[in-house]
Every structure is written in structure tokens, then in C-alpha cells.
């Protein structure tokens, strides 16, 4: 029996207690694993004499499929992560920590269709995203990818115990990648057996878990306008992308940040909304940032905000991208 057959059988066995509804859908665990591997090969990068494999795999799904399969995501993600780690090892690819597989809605996809986007993301960001995923599923990091116990709720009862949490919507222009057949040798099974427990291998430290504070803090709890240092009118602020070190001068009274190409600062990040946040000039010496009703919110120095004044050195996070606000 080939590895993919064993892989699918192991996942299917975990769902036997819950019936066959999951496998009525055209999306199968094997298809997800195959397409994720294809994207891993396609998006690998070379640096310092080594080949690096992507660590963040975003599976784009139809909204109806997402609502139907939400309760199965932890097991699907864990099994696929285990497979990708073993495949990367077999191909001699280096991974910066354990990979993360997550699911995001794409309204443009038809029922039963899906896509996978692979990205090379630093280990700290992957750990933060993993903690957020586990919080969304109501699990600890060690629970994901483990065999499903007999008393786990079905997707229907899962929704009764815990409200359905829709995943973030992906951009409409997400590329479509076709699956291809892959000849997998028997050694894959052994490699994957040695790599079991993707989440156990990289537990998230308590300090990295999302805080229990409210999602949005009150405006008056942060910096008041009078706390902003006085500056001369000719000092032009700018934002610096701390990942790419790219600088964005703020040359207008209002600057929109978002995933839309029409944004003043267009950000290629699936976690960023089309119109995510706005930098505003309050007067000659003061600037503020406001969230524009984004899906994942806007953070300043690690705190979710609705709107707040900006000071030199503040860090603005939209999605997984962080900018430094500076006059220097």
C-alpha cells in the first residue's frame, strides 16, 4: 500500500465514529496533502547554500465547505503538517520550525474546490498564528492532529457547543493551482511515522498565547493627543516594513493601508483586509491610526485599537505585517 493510501486510511479511521458525511465532499485529505506538497516544491527558496521550504500553508475553501468542515480542521491540519515535515526532510529542504496549515474562506471558489498558498514565514510569526488557530478551535496546541476520540462532537453538535467561527476571507484574485499526481515511495510512510505529532513538536509558550484582554481597547485608555511630542511642521513621518525594511513616506493627510491594489500602501498579506487601516494627520504635529473595520483588527505596540494617536517608534501591525512609525 502506498503512503497516500495509508495517510488517507489513517485520517478516515479517525472519522469513522462520526459517519461518512465528511468524505461525501469532493475535498479529501490526500488532495490537500498533494497540493500542499506541490506548493512546497514550487515556493522553496535558496539561501546560504540551503533550500528552505515554506512554513505557512493557507488552504482556501468555499464558504459552504468551511462551515461544513470546520470541526475537522484540527485533524486535517495536523495530518497535513506531519506529511509536509516528512516530505521536506526527504527532499533535503530546511524548515524554520514546524509548518502550519490553516483554512481561509475564498468566496470565489465553487463548492468542492480549494487552493493552497505556501509562504516562507518566520518561526515566531508561525507560532503566533498557531496559537490563534488553536484558540479559534478551542484546543490546546497538543490537541491538534491527535486521533479523534469517540466522544468528539460532529460538526452539527460542534456548532451548538461553540458558535461557528468563520475563517478570514482570502483575496478574490488568489491564484488557482492544479493538483498533480505524485509517485510516493514506501519510505514516505516510515518518514512520516517518525515525524508524528506536528503540534507536539513545537508547543507554543504561554507568553505567545493571545491575551485574554478585550479585542479592542478604549480610545481614552491609550495615548491622549496632548501626550504627543511637539514637532515642527516640516518633519515628514514614514512607515517602515520591519520584514522587508521598505520605507513608505506619508505624504498625504490620509493614507489607507490594505490588501487592495488601490491602497496607498498595498500589503500582500492574506491576513490583511482590502481596506484595513488608515493613517490620519490630526494637525501639523500629530498623527493617528484608525482601524477601518478589518477582519483581524489593527494593533499598536501589541494592543488592538479602534483609533489612537501615534508617537515616534510605535509599531503598527496589520495581519502578520508590522510597520515602524518614525520621523527619522
Phi and psi in degrees as GROMACS dihedral restraints (atoms count N, CA, C in turn):
[ dihedral_restraints ]
;  ai    aj    ak    al  type     phi  dphi    fc
    3     4     5     6     1   -68.8    20    10
    4     5     6     7     1   166.1    20    10
    6     7     8     9     1   -62.7    20    10
    7     8     9    10     1   -42.8    20    10
    9    10    11    12     1   -61.4    20    10
   10    11    12    13     1   -35.3    20    10
   12    13    14    15     1   -64.2    20    10
   13    14    15    16     1   -43.4    20    10
   15    16    17    18     1   -65.2    20    10
   16    17    18    19     1   -40.3    20    10
   18    19    20    21     1   -61.5    20    10
   19    20    21    22     1   -49.5    20    10
   21    22    23    24     1   -66.1    20    10
   22    23    24    25     1   -38.8    20    10
   24    25    26    27     1   -63.4    20    10
   25    26    27    28     1   -40.2    20    10
   27    28    29    30     1   -64.1    20    10
   28    29    30    31     1   -41.5    20    10
   30    31    32    33     1   -69.1    20    10
   31    32    33    34     1   -43.2    20    10
   33    34    35    36     1   -61.4    20    10
   34    35    36    37     1   -39.3    20    10
   36    37    38    39     1   -59.3    20    10
   37    38    39    40     1   -35.9    20    10
   39    40    41    42     1   -66.6    20    10
   40    41    42    43     1   -23.5    20    10
   42    43    44    45     1   -98.6    20    10
   43    44    45    46     1    -2.4    20    10
   45    46    47    48     1   -57.2    20    10
   46    47    48    49     1   -36.4    20    10
   48    49    50    51     1   -67.1    20    10
   49    50    51    52     1   -19.1    20    10
   51    52    53    54     1  -105.4    20    10
   52    53    54    55     1     5.4    20    10
   54    55    56    57     1    93.2    20    10
   55    56    57    58     1  -171.9    20    10
   57    58    59    60     1  -104.9    20    10
   58    59    60    61     1    11.3    20    10
   60    61    62    63     1   -63.2    20    10
   61    62    63    64     1   -37.2    20    10
   63    64    65    66     1   -61.4    20    10
   64    65    66    67     1   -43.6    20    10
   66    67    68    69     1   -83.1    20    10
   67    68    69    70     1     3.3    20    10
   69    70    71    72     1   -72.3    20    10
   70    71    72    73     1   -23.3    20    10
   72    73    74    75     1   -77.0    20    10
   73    74    75    76     1   149.1    20    10
   75    76    77    78     1   -65.9    20    10
   76    77    78    79     1   -19.6    20    10
   78    79    80    81     1   -81.4    20    10
   79    80    81    82     1   123.4    20    10
   81    82    83    84     1  -120.2    20    10
   82    83    84    85     1   157.3    20    10
   84    85    86    87     1   -57.1    20    10
   85    86    87    88     1   -38.2    20    10
   87    88    89    90     1   -66.4    20    10
   88    89    90    91     1   -40.7    20    10
   90    91    92    93     1   -62.3    20    10
   91    92    93    94     1   -41.0    20    10
   93    94    95    96     1   -63.4    20    10
   94    95    96    97     1   -45.0    20    10
   96    97    98    99     1   -63.1    20    10
   97    98    99   100     1   -42.7    20    10
   99   100   101   102     1   -62.8    20    10
  100   101   102   103     1   -47.6    20    10
  102   103   104   105     1   -68.2    20    10
  103   104   105   106     1   -36.6    20    10
  105   106   107   108     1   -63.7    20    10
  106   107   108   109     1   -40.3    20    10
  108   109   110   111     1   -65.1    20    10
  109   110   111   112     1   -41.3    20    10
  111   112   113   114     1   -59.0    20    10
  112   113   114   115     1   -42.8    20    10
  114   115   116   117     1   -70.1    20    10
  115   116   117   118     1   -31.9    20    10
  117   118   119   120     1   -62.5    20    10
  118   119   120   121     1   -45.5    20    10
  120   121   122   123     1   -64.5    20    10
  121   122   123   124     1   -39.4    20    10
  123   124   125   126     1   -71.5    20    10
  124   125   126   127     1   -36.6    20    10
  126   127   128   129     1  -101.8    20    10
  127   128   129   130     1    11.0    20    10
  129   130   131   132     1   -63.7    20    10
  130   131   132   133     1   152.4    20    10
  132   133   134   135     1  -126.8    20    10
  133   134   135   136     1   151.8    20    10
  135   136   137   138     1  -109.9    20    10
  136   137   138   139     1   131.9    20    10
  138   139   140   141     1  -162.0    20    10
  139   140   141   142     1   137.8    20    10
  141   142   143   144     1    55.0    20    10
  142   143   144   145     1    37.6    20    10
  144   145   146   147     1    76.1    20    10
  145   146   147   148     1     9.2    20    10
  147   148   149   150     1  -126.1    20    10
  148   149   150   151     1   158.0    20    10
  150   151   152   153     1  -104.8    20    10
  151   152   153   154     1   126.4    20    10
  153   154   155   156     1  -108.1    20    10
  154   155   156   157     1   133.5    20    10
  156   157   158   159     1   -91.9    20    10
  157   158   159   160     1   148.0    20    10
  159   160   161   162     1   -58.6    20    10
  160   161   162   163     1   152.0    20    10
  162   163   164   165     1  -116.3    20    10
  163   164   165   166     1   -12.8    20    10
  165   166   167   168     1  -117.0    20    10
  166   167   168   169     1   120.9    20    10
  168   169   170   171     1  -120.1    20    10
  169   170   171   172     1   113.1    20    10
  171   172   173   174     1  -102.4    20    10
  172   173   174   175     1   116.9    20    10
  174   175   176   177     1   -93.8    20    10
  175   176   177   178     1   117.4    20    10
  177   178   179   180     1   -90.7    20    10
  178   179   180   181     1   128.4    20    10
  180   181   182   183     1  -131.9    20    10
  181   182   183   184     1   159.1    20    10
  183   184   185   186     1   -67.7    20    10
  184   185   186   187     1   145.0    20    10
  186   187   188   189     1   -55.4    20    10
  187   188   189   190     1   -41.5    20    10
  189   190   191   192     1   -65.7    20    10
  190   191   192   193     1   -41.1    20    10
  192   193   194   195     1   -64.9    20    10
  193   194   195   196     1   -37.4    20    10
  195   196   197   198     1   -61.5    20    10
  196   197   198   199     1   -46.4    20    10
  198   199   200   201     1   -65.5    20    10
  199   200   201   202     1   -33.8    20    10
  201   202   203   204     1   -75.3    20    10
  202   203   204   205     1   -36.1    20    10
  204   205   206   207     1  -103.5    20    10
  205   206   207   208     1     2.2    20    10
  207   208   209   210     1   -52.2    20    10
  208   209   210   211     1   -42.9    20    10
  210   211   212   213     1   -66.6    20    10
  211   212   213   214     1   -16.9    20    10
  213   214   215   216     1   -94.9    20    10
  214   215   216   217     1    -8.9    20    10
  216   217   218   219     1   -55.7    20    10
  217   218   219   220     1   -44.5    20    10
  219   220   221   222     1   -56.1    20    10
  220   221   222   223     1   -43.5    20    10
  222   223   224   225     1   -71.0    20    10
  223   224   225   226     1   -43.0    20    10
  225   226   227   228     1   -58.9    20    10
  226   227   228   229     1   -45.0    20    10
  228   229   230   231     1   -64.1    20    10
  229   230   231   232     1   -47.1    20    10
  231   232   233   234     1   -61.3    20    10
  232   233   234   235     1   -43.6    20    10
  234   235   236   237     1   -65.1    20    10
  235   236   237   238     1   -42.4    20    10
  237   238   239   240     1   -67.7    20    10
  238   239   240   241     1   -39.0    20    10
  240   241   242   243     1   -62.4    20    10
  241   242   243   244     1   -42.1    20    10
  243   244   245   246     1   -60.5    20    10
  244   245   246   247     1   -44.3    20    10
  246   247   248   249     1   -62.7    20    10
  247   248   249   250     1   -44.4    20    10
  249   250   251   252     1   -65.2    20    10
  250   251   252   253     1   -37.9    20    10
  252   253   254   255     1   -62.2    20    10
  253   254   255   256     1   -45.1    20    10
  255   256   257   258     1   -65.8    20    10
  256   257   258   259     1   -40.2    20    10
  258   259   260   261     1   -66.8    20    10
  259   260   261   262     1   -40.2    20    10
  261   262   263   264     1   -62.1    20    10
  262   263   264   265     1   -41.2    20    10
  264   265   266   267     1   -63.6    20    10
  265   266   267   268     1   -41.5    20    10
  267   268   269   270     1   -63.8    20    10
  268   269   270   271     1   -36.8    20    10
  270   271   272   273     1   -85.6    20    10
  271   272   273   274     1    -2.5    20    10
  273   274   275   276     1    75.7    20    10
  274   275   276   277     1    24.1    20    10
  276   277   278   279     1   -93.2    20    10
  277   278   279   280     1   142.8    20    10
  279   280   281   282     1   -93.8    20    10
  280   281   282   283     1   134.7    20    10
  282   283   284   285     1  -114.5    20    10
  283   284   285   286     1   132.6    20    10
  285   286   287   288     1   -81.8    20    10
  286   287   288   289     1    80.1    20    10
  288   289   290   291     1    89.6    20    10
  289   290   291   292     1  -171.1    20    10
  291   292   293   294     1   -81.3    20    10
  292   293   294   295     1   143.1    20    10
  294   295   296   297     1   -72.5    20    10
  295   296   297   298     1   158.6    20    10
  297   298   299   300     1  -125.0    20    10
  298   299   300   301     1   129.1    20    10
  300   301   302   303     1  -110.4    20    10
  301   302   303   304     1   125.9    20    10
  303   304   305   306     1  -133.3    20    10
  304   305   306   307     1   165.8    20    10
  306   307   308   309     1  -121.4    20    10
  307   308   309   310     1   132.2    20    10
  309   310   311   312     1  -133.9    20    10
  310   311   312   313     1   143.2    20    10
  312   313   314   315     1   -76.5    20    10
  313   314   315   316     1   137.7    20    10
  315   316   317   318     1  -127.2    20    10
  316   317   318   319     1   109.5    20    10
  318   319   320   321     1   -63.5    20    10
  319   320   321   322     1   -20.6    20    10
  321   322   323   324     1   -80.0    20    10
  322   323   324   325     1   -14.8    20    10
  324   325   326   327     1   -80.9    20    10
  325   326   327   328     1   141.7    20    10
  327   328   329   330     1   -82.6    20    10
  328   329   330   331     1   162.7    20    10
  330   331   332   333     1   -56.0    20    10
  331   332   333   334     1   131.5    20    10
  333   334   335   336     1    87.6    20    10
  334   335   336   337     1    -6.9    20    10
  336   337   338   339     1  -101.1    20    10
  337   338   339   340     1   149.8    20    10
  339   340   341   342     1  -152.2    20    10
  340   341   342   343     1   167.2    20    10
  342   343   344   345     1  -143.0    20    10
  343   344   345   346     1   163.6    20    10
  345   346   347   348     1  -131.9    20    10
  346   347   348   349     1   130.0    20    10
  348   349   350   351     1  -114.0    20    10
  349   350   351   352     1   124.1    20    10
  351   352   353   354     1  -107.9    20    10
  352   353   354   355     1   133.9    20    10
  354   355   356   357     1  -135.7    20    10
  355   356   357   358     1   145.9    20    10
  357   358   359   360     1   -90.5    20    10
  358   359   360   361     1   107.1    20    10
  360   361   362   363     1  -123.2    20    10
  361   362   363   364     1   144.8    20    10
  363   364   365   366     1   -64.5    20    10
  364   365   366   367     1   153.0    20    10
  366   367   368   369     1   -58.3    20    10
  367   368   369   370     1   -42.2    20    10
  369   370   371   372     1   -60.8    20    10
  370   371   372   373     1   -39.4    20    10
  372   373   374   375     1   -68.9    20    10
  373   374   375   376     1   -40.0    20    10
  375   376   377   378     1   -61.4    20    10
  376   377   378   379     1   -41.1    20    10
  378   379   380   381     1   -62.6    20    10
  379   380   381   382     1   -41.1    20    10
  381   382   383   384     1   -64.3    20    10
  382   383   384   385     1   -44.4    20    10
  384   385   386   387     1   -65.5    20    10
  385   386   387   388     1   -36.5    20    10
  387   388   389   390     1   -63.9    20    10
  388   389   390   391     1   -41.9    20    10
  390   391   392   393     1   -62.5    20    10
  391   392   393   394     1   -39.3    20    10
  393   394   395   396     1   -66.1    20    10
  394   395   396   397     1   -39.5    20    10
  396   397   398   399     1   -64.0    20    10
  397   398   399   400     1   -44.4    20    10
  399   400   401   402     1   -64.6    20    10
  400   401   402   403     1   -36.2    20    10
  402   403   404   405     1   -65.5    20    10
  403   404   405   406     1   -38.8    20    10
  405   406   407   408     1   -65.2    20    10
  406   407   408   409     1   -35.4    20    10
  408   409   410   411     1   -84.8    20    10
  409   410   411   412     1    -9.9    20    10
  411   412   413   414     1    72.9    20    10
  412   413   414   415     1    32.7    20    10
  414   415   416   417     1  -123.1    20    10
  415   416   417   418     1   163.8    20    10
  417   418   419   420     1   -89.4    20    10
  418   419   420   421     1   163.8    20    10
  420   421   422   423     1   -60.3    20    10
  421   422   423   424     1   -32.3    20    10
  423   424   425   426     1   -74.1    20    10
  424   425   426   427     1   -19.3    20    10
  426   427   428   429     1   -76.4    20    10
  427   428   429   430     1   -30.5    20    10
  429   430   431   432     1   -69.3    20    10
  430   431   432   433     1   142.2    20    10
  432   433   434   435     1    80.5    20    10
  433   434   435   436     1    -5.1    20    10
  435   436   437   438     1   -79.4    20    10
  436   437   438   439     1   159.1    20    10
  438   439   440   441     1   -57.0    20    10
  439   440   441   442     1   143.2    20    10
  441   442   443   444     1   -79.6    20    10
  442   443   444   445     1   122.5    20    10
  444   445   446   447     1   -70.8    20    10
  445   446   447   448     1   162.3    20    10
  447   448   449   450     1   -66.3    20    10
  448   449   450   451     1   -25.6    20    10
  450   451   452   453     1   -94.5    20    10
  451   452   453   454     1    11.6    20    10
  453   454   455   456     1   -69.0    20    10
  454   455   456   457     1   139.9    20    10
  456   457   458   459     1   -71.1    20    10
  457   458   459   460     1   152.8    20    10
  459   460   461   462     1   -73.5    20    10
  460   461   462   463     1   167.6    20    10
  462   463   464   465     1   -55.3    20    10
  463   464   465   466     1   -34.0    20    10
  465   466   467   468     1   -68.2    20    10
  466   467   468   469     1   -50.1    20    10
  468   469   470   471     1   -71.2    20    10
  469   470   471   472     1   -26.9    20    10
  471   472   473   474     1   -59.5    20    10
  472   473   474   475     1   -42.0    20    10
  474   475   476   477     1   -67.8    20    10
  475   476   477   478     1   -25.1    20    10
  477   478   479   480     1   -78.0    20    10
  478   479   480   481     1   -34.8    20    10
  480   481   482   483     1   -78.1    20    10
  481   482   483   484     1   -34.4    20    10
  483   484   485   486     1  -142.3    20    10
  484   485   486   487     1   127.4    20    10
  486   487   488   489     1   -56.8    20    10
  487   488   489   490     1   142.7    20    10
  489   490   491   492     1   -61.2    20    10
  490   491   492   493     1   128.6    20    10
  492   493   494   495     1  -109.3    20    10
  493   494   495   496     1   102.8    20    10
  495   496   497   498     1   -66.3    20    10
  496   497   498   499     1   141.2    20    10
  498   499   500   501     1   -79.5    20    10
  499   500   501   502     1   166.8    20    10
  501   502   503   504     1   -64.9    20    10
  502   503   504   505     1   144.9    20    10
  504   505   506   507     1   -82.6    20    10
  505   506   507   508     1   141.3    20    10
  507   508   509   510     1   -92.0    20    10
  508   509   510   511     1   162.5    20    10
  510   511   512   513     1   -63.3    20    10
  511   512   513   514     1   146.5    20    10
  513   514   515   516     1   -65.5    20    10
  514   515   516   517     1   -25.6    20    10
  516   517   518   519     1   -89.4    20    10
  517   518   519   520     1    17.9    20    10
  519   520   521   522     1   -56.8    20    10
  520   521   522   523     1   135.2    20    10
  522   523   524   525     1   -70.9    20    10
  523   524   525   526     1   149.8    20    10
  525   526   527   528     1  -102.5    20    10
  526   527   528   529     1   127.8    20    10
  528   529   530   531     1  -116.9    20    10
  529   530   531   532     1   134.3    20    10
  531   532   533   534     1   -86.0    20    10
  532   533   534   535     1   143.0    20    10
  534   535   536   537     1   -75.5    20    10
  535   536   537   538     1   150.6    20    10
  537   538   539   540     1  -131.0    20    10
  538   539   540   541     1   151.2    20    10
  540   541   542   543     1   -69.1    20    10
  541   542   543   544     1   145.1    20    10
  543   544   545   546     1  -130.1    20    10
  544   545   546   547     1   127.9    20    10
  546   547   548   549     1   -86.5    20    10
  547   548   549   550     1   109.2    20    10
  549   550   551   552     1  -105.1    20    10
  550   551   552   553     1   127.1    20    10
  552   553   554   555     1   -79.1    20    10
  553   554   555   556     1   163.5    20    10
  555   556   557   558     1   -64.3    20    10
  556   557   558   559     1   -25.9    20    10
  558   559   560   561     1   -62.4    20    10
  559   560   561   562     1   -21.4    20    10
  561   562   563   564     1   -59.2    20    10
  562   563   564   565     1   -38.5    20    10
  564   565   566   567     1   -61.1    20    10
  565   566   567   568     1   -43.4    20    10
  567   568   569   570     1   -65.9    20    10
  568   569   570   571     1   -41.2    20    10
  570   571   572   573     1   -61.7    20    10
  571   572   573   574     1   -39.2    20    10
  573   574   575   576     1   -74.1    20    10
  574   575   576   577     1   -33.2    20    10
  576   577   578   579     1   -62.2    20    10
  577   578   579   580     1   -35.1    20    10
  579   580   581   582     1   -76.2    20    10
  580   581   582   583     1   -15.8    20    10
  582   583   584   585     1  -108.3    20    10
  583   584   585   586     1    18.7    20    10
  585   586   587   588     1   -61.4    20    10
  586   587   588   589     1   150.8    20    10
  588   589   590   591     1    81.7    20    10
  589   590   591   592     1    60.2    20    10
  591   592   593   594     1   -58.0    20    10
  592   593   594   595     1   -40.3    20    10
  594   595   596   597     1   -76.0    20    10
  595   596   597   598     1   -32.6    20    10
  597   598   599   600     1   -64.6    20    10
  598   599   600   601     1   -28.6    20    10
  600   601   602   603     1   -72.1    20    10
  601   602   603   604     1   -23.8    20    10
  603   604   605   606     1  -138.8    20    10
  604   605   606   607     1    68.2    20    10
  606   607   608   609     1   -64.0    20    10
  607   608   609   610     1   144.2    20    10
  609   610   611   612     1   -83.2    20    10
  610   611   612   613     1   128.9    20    10
  612   613   614   615     1   -65.7    20    10
  613   614   615   616     1   148.5    20    10
  615   616   617   618     1   -54.8    20    10
  616   617   618   619     1   -32.5    20    10
  618   619   620   621     1   -68.6    20    10
  619   620   621   622     1   -18.3    20    10
  621   622   623   624     1   -91.9    20    10
  622   623   624   625     1   -10.2    20    10
  624   625   626   627     1   -70.4    20    10
  625   626   627   628     1   146.8    20    10
  627   628   629   630     1   -59.1    20    10
  628   629   630   631     1   140.4    20    10
  630   631   632   633     1   -69.1    20    10
  631   632   633   634     1   154.3    20    10
  633   634   635   636     1   -84.6    20    10
  634   635   636   637     1     5.0    20    10
  636   637   638   639     1   -69.4    20    10
  637   638   639   640     1   160.7    20    10
  639   640   641   642     1   -57.8    20    10
  640   641   642   643     1   152.6    20    10
  642   643   644   645     1   -61.0    20    10
  643   644   645   646     1   -41.4    20    10
  645   646   647   648     1  -121.4    20    10
  646   647   648   649     1   126.9    20    10
  648   649   650   651     1   -89.3    20    10
  649   650   651   652     1   158.2    20    10
  651   652   653   654     1   -71.2    20    10
  652   653   654   655     1   148.1    20    10
  654   655   656   657     1   -59.8    20    10
  655   656   657   658     1   -41.5    20    10
  657   658   659   660     1   -76.6    20    10
  658   659   660   661     1    -1.9    20    10
  660   661   662   663     1   -87.5    20    10
  661   662   663   664     1   -13.2    20    10
  663   664   665   666     1  -103.4    20    10
  664   665   666   667     1  -157.2    20    10
  666   667   668   669     1   -70.7    20    10
  667   668   669   670     1   127.5    20    10
  669   670   671   672     1   -79.2    20    10
  670   671   672   673     1   157.8    20    10
  672   673   674   675     1   -56.7    20    10
  673   674   675   676     1   -36.6    20    10
  675   676   677   678     1   -69.3    20    10
  676   677   678   679     1   -12.2    20    10
  678   679   680   681     1   -81.9    20    10
  679   680   681   682     1    -9.4    20    10
  681   682   683   684     1   -76.3    20    10
  682   683   684   685     1   128.3    20    10
  684   685   686   687     1   -60.9    20    10
  685   686   687   688     1   145.2    20    10
  687   688   689   690     1   -74.3    20    10
  688   689   690   691     1   137.8    20    10
  690   691   692   693     1  -134.8    20    10
  691   692   693   694     1   157.6    20    10
  693   694   695   696     1   -74.5    20    10
  694   695   696   697     1   153.0    20    10
  696   697   698   699     1   -66.1    20    10
  697   698   699   700     1   -21.4    20    10
  699   700   701   702     1   -87.8    20    10
  700   701   702   703     1     3.0    20    10
  702   703   704   705     1   -85.0    20    10
  703   704   705   706     1   114.6    20    10
  705   706   707   708     1   -95.1    20    10
  706   707   708   709     1   124.1    20    10
  708   709   710   711     1   -78.0    20    10
  709   710   711   712     1   167.3    20    10
  711   712   713   714     1  -154.7    20    10
  712   713   714   715     1   162.1    20    10
  714   715   716   717     1  -111.1    20    10
  715   716   717   718     1   138.0    20    10
  717   718   719   720     1  -118.9    20    10
  718   719   720   721     1   120.6    20    10
  720   721   722   723     1   -69.1    20    10
  721   722   723   724     1   114.8    20    10
  723   724   725   726     1   -73.9    20    10
  724   725   726   727     1   -10.0    20    10
  726   727   728   729     1   -88.6    20    10
  727   728   729   730     1   -46.4    20    10
  729   730   731   732     1   -99.8    20    10
  730   731   732   733     1   -11.6    20    10
  732   733   734   735     1    66.1    20    10
  733   734   735   736     1    17.2    20    10
  735   736   737   738     1   -77.7    20    10
  736   737   738   739     1   140.0    20    10
  738   739   740   741     1  -104.9    20    10
  739   740   741   742     1   137.6    20    10
  741   742   743   744     1  -123.5    20    10
  742   743   744   745     1   100.3    20    10
  744   745   746   747     1   -63.7    20    10
  745   746   747   748     1   139.1    20    10
  747   748   749   750     1   -95.7    20    10
  748   749   750   751     1   101.0    20    10
  750   751   752   753     1  -106.5    20    10
  751   752   753   754     1    -2.9    20    10
  753   754   755   756     1  -124.8    20    10
  754   755   756   757     1   166.5    20    10
  756   757   758   759     1   -70.9    20    10
  757   758   759   760     1   -22.6    20    10
  759   760   761   762     1  -138.2    20    10
  760   761   762   763     1   126.8    20    10
  762   763   764   765     1  -124.4    20    10
  763   764   765   766     1   120.8    20    10
  765   766   767   768     1   -93.8    20    10
  766   767   768   769     1   132.3    20    10
  768   769   770   771     1  -110.7    20    10
  769   770   771   772     1   133.3    20    10
  771   772   773   774     1   179.9    20    10
  772   773   774   775     1   178.7    20    10
  774   775   776   777     1   -81.2    20    10
  775   776   777   778     1   -20.7    20    10
  777   778   779   780     1   -64.0    20    10
  778   779   780   781     1   139.3    20    10
  780   781   782   783     1   -64.2    20    10
  781   782   783   784     1   -22.1    20    10
  783   784   785   786     1   -80.0    20    10
  784   785   786   787     1    -5.4    20    10
  786   787   788   789     1   -65.9    20    10
  787   788   789   790     1   150.0    20    10
  789   790   791   792     1   -62.2    20    10
  790   791   792   793     1   -38.2    20    10
  792   793   794   795     1  -122.3    20    10
  793   794   795   796     1    98.9    20    10
  795   796   797   798     1   -83.2    20    10
  796   797   798   799     1   127.7    20    10
  798   799   800   801     1  -117.9    20    10
  799   800   801   802     1   120.5    20    10
  801   802   803   804     1   -85.0    20    10
  802   803   804   805     1    81.4    20    10
  804   805   806   807     1  -148.9    20    10
  805   806   807   808     1   119.2    20    10
  807   808   809   810     1   -62.7    20    10
  808   809   810   811     1   -19.4    20    10
  810   811   812   813     1   -84.8    20    10
  811   812   813   814     1    -4.4    20    10
  813   814   815   816     1   -97.5    20    10
  814   815   816   817     1   135.3    20    10
  816   817   818   819     1   -74.8    20    10
  817   818   819   820     1   163.5    20    10
  819   820   821   822     1   -60.3    20    10
  820   821   822   823     1   -45.6    20    10
  822   823   824   825     1  -120.8    20    10
  823   824   825   826     1   100.7    20    10
  825   826   827   828     1   -96.5    20    10
  826   827   828   829     1   -52.6    20    10
  828   829   830   831     1  -148.4    20    10
  829   830   831   832     1   166.8    20    10
  831   832   833   834     1  -138.5    20    10
  832   833   834   835     1   133.6    20    10
  834   835   836   837     1   -94.6    20    10
  835   836   837   838     1   127.9    20    10
  837   838   839   840     1  -124.6    20    10
  838   839   840   841     1   141.9    20    10
  840   841   842   843     1   -90.8    20    10
  841   842   843   844     1   115.1    20    10
  843   844   845   846     1   -83.8    20    10
  844   845   846   847     1   -38.1    20    10
  846   847   848   849     1  -158.5    20    10
  847   848   849   850     1  -169.8    20    10
  849   850   851   852     1   -60.7    20    10
  850   851   852   853     1   -24.9    20    10
  852   853   854   855     1  -119.9    20    10
  853   854   855   856     1     2.7    20    10
  855   856   857   858     1  -134.0    20    10
  856   857   858   859     1   141.4    20    10
  858   859   860   861     1  -130.2    20    10
  859   860   861   862     1   152.5    20    10
  861   862   863   864     1  -134.9    20    10
  862   863   864   865     1   166.7    20    10
  864   865   866   867     1  -128.3    20    10
  865   866   867   868     1   140.3    20    10
  867   868   869   870     1  -133.3    20    10
  868   869   870   871     1   138.6    20    10
  870   871   872   873     1   -77.1    20    10
  871   872   873   874     1   140.5    20    10
  873   874   875   876     1  -104.7    20    10
  874   875   876   877     1    38.2    20    10
  876   877   878   879     1    75.2    20    10
  877   878   879   880     1    34.1    20    10
  879   880   881   882     1   -68.6    20    10
  880   881   882   883     1   162.0    20    10
  882   883   884   885     1   -67.8    20    10
  883   884   885   886     1   -45.8    20    10
  885   886   887   888     1  -101.4    20    10
  886   887   888   889     1    -1.5    20    10
  888   889   890   891     1    82.5    20    10
  889   890   891   892     1   169.8    20    10
  891   892   893   894     1  -119.3    20    10
  892   893   894   895     1   135.8    20    10
  894   895   896   897     1  -115.4    20    10
  895   896   897   898     1   142.0    20    10
  897   898   899   900     1  -122.8    20    10
  898   899   900   901     1   117.1    20    10
  900   901   902   903     1    54.4    20    10
  901   902   903   904     1    38.0    20    10
  903   904   905   906     1    87.6    20    10
  904   905   906   907     1    -0.4    20    10
  906   907   908   909     1  -111.3    20    10
  907   908   909   910     1   132.9    20    10
  909   910   911   912     1   -65.9    20    10
  910   911   912   913     1   136.2    20    10
  912   913   914   915     1  -131.6    20    10
  913   914   915   916     1   157.1    20    10
  915   916   917   918     1   -96.1    20    10
  916   917   918   919     1   -44.0    20    10
  918   919   920   921     1  -163.7    20    10
  919   920   921   922     1   141.9    20    10
  921   922   923   924     1  -159.6    20    10
  922   923   924   925     1   155.1    20    10
  924   925   926   927     1   -74.5    20    10
  925   926   927   928     1   151.9    20    10
  927   928   929   930     1  -107.9    20    10
  928   929   930   931     1   144.6    20    10
  930   931   932   933     1  -126.2    20    10
  931   932   933   934     1   163.1    20    10
  933   934   935   936     1   -52.8    20    10
  934   935   936   937     1   128.7    20    10
  936   937   938   939     1    88.9    20    10
  937   938   939   940     1    -1.8    20    10
  939   940   941   942     1   -64.2    20    10
  940   941   942   943     1   146.4    20    10
  942   943   944   945     1  -111.1    20    10
  943   944   945   946     1   121.9    20    10
  945   946   947   948     1  -105.9    20    10
  946   947   948   949     1   122.9    20    10
  948   949   950   951     1  -113.7    20    10
  949   950   951   952     1   123.9    20    10
  951   952   953   954     1  -124.3    20    10
  952   953   954   955     1   123.0    20    10
  954   955   956   957     1    64.4    20    10
  955   956   957   958     1  -125.7    20    10
  957   958   959   960     1  -107.5    20    10
  958   959   960   961     1    12.4    20    10
  960   961   962   963     1  -106.2    20    10
  961   962   963   964     1   130.4    20    10
  963   964   965   966     1  -116.7    20    10
  964   965   966   967     1   133.9    20    10
  966   967   968   969     1  -116.5    20    10
  967   968   969   970     1   145.9    20    10
  969   970   971   972     1   -98.3    20    10
  970   971   972   973     1   127.2    20    10
  972   973   974   975     1   -92.8    20    10
  973   974   975   976     1   122.8    20    10
  975   976   977   978     1  -151.6    20    10
  976   977   978   979     1   154.9    20    10
  978   979   980   981     1  -102.9    20    10
  979   980   981   982     1     0.2    20    10
